[in-house]
Amino acid sequence: MPLQKIPYDSLEPLIKKHLETKERPDGTEQLIKELKVVKKRGNLKKSELEIICHWKSARAIRLIKSNSEGIINKLSKEALNTRSEKRKMEFFTKLNGVSVPMASSILMFIDPKRYGVIDIRVWELLHSIGTMKTNPKGVNFKFNEWYRFLVIIRYYAKKFGVTSRDIERTLFYVHKDYQKGNLYDTLKK
């Protein structure tokens, strides 16, 4: 198992002890600044989607590149014009190469105050302390799993007076601190 025993049985003390409110010097903060224009413009350009793909998972780049500029503009505009989280996710995941984690990355770059990135690390950590009960491997996320994650990180963001990205990033790095072995070892079992 790639995750050591987490010495917390609930999320609040874990976040309180490990809260990270600054991006690490890996270029993410600069990308967030550069991609703020997407929210104002109301749609995503193909080059911006490719940048997000490289940040999240470069393995999907061939599929991402197969989307036309027009379809990216259209679907991202639809996603950004709805208040429904379910519809946002539906529009973004219609794009080739965009799964729930990639869509959550798009949303995080557009609005880090309200969104964080769902991924195997964050999910595995939440599952290990009992916050999440389904999908122990943290793969093939469904809307309901992402939405539960979103509600949780928004709750703690409000409670601690930080962004949703801050909460998600904290969980990501706590997982890295407690990880042993390879991240994807549990997927082989």
C-alpha angles and dihedrals in degrees: 000000000000097000123072119218108288110226092223130082095194138035103239099067091043092054093042092055099041105030112152114196098172131066115243117245095268100110097263094113091053091049091051089053093047094047096049086093090069092069092049093045092045099225143061126245122220092245090054092050089051091051090052090047092053089050096047106032122341089193088081096053096105091055092043091052090052089070115094120236088243096054091046091051093046098046095041090050090052090048094049093045096058127079091205112102089202092055091046089055093044093053095046095046091054086074116093110258095015113120125168093277092050091047090050088053091053090051093047093053091048095045116007091171091067104025141053132181119265113213143146094274097052093042094047090051092049090047093049093057092044100252091118121042102183135062099025092187093055097227136123093024119205126212093258092055092049092046092051089050090049093051091050097049091045090051092053092041089058093043093052097035094241137110127279086244089057091055094045092046090050091053091046093054094043087056090051090051092053099037119115124185122358121338095230098046092104091057090064093059 
